[in-house]
Amino acid sequence: FRKVVIKSDNALLVDLVGNGYAADSNISEWRLIYDLCKKDWQLKFQHVPRDHNRLAYCMDKAANSELNRLSLFDVKPTHARFVFEDD
């Protein structure tokens, strides 16, 4: 991929990484993220408020019960149906 859009509901994360402040961090994970950002691709960071992306948040919470695994949903999870219908 040459162009990547990274969306997060964490405004501080978007600011720190998107504006290069992570380069000065003593936290190794932040520096790894910064090193990835310096590679030969175009990155765009966007803040998306959680309440504007409720379905994705709900699906993420359902998938997180299976850490480090790809989660595919053939049918909407029961707890996500009301969010899906609202969106």
Secondary structure, 3 states (H helix, E strand, C coil): CCEEEEEECCHHHHHHHHCCHHHHCCCHHHHHHHHHHCCCCEEEEEECCHHHCHHHHHHHHHHCCCCCCCCCCCCCCHHHHHHHHHC
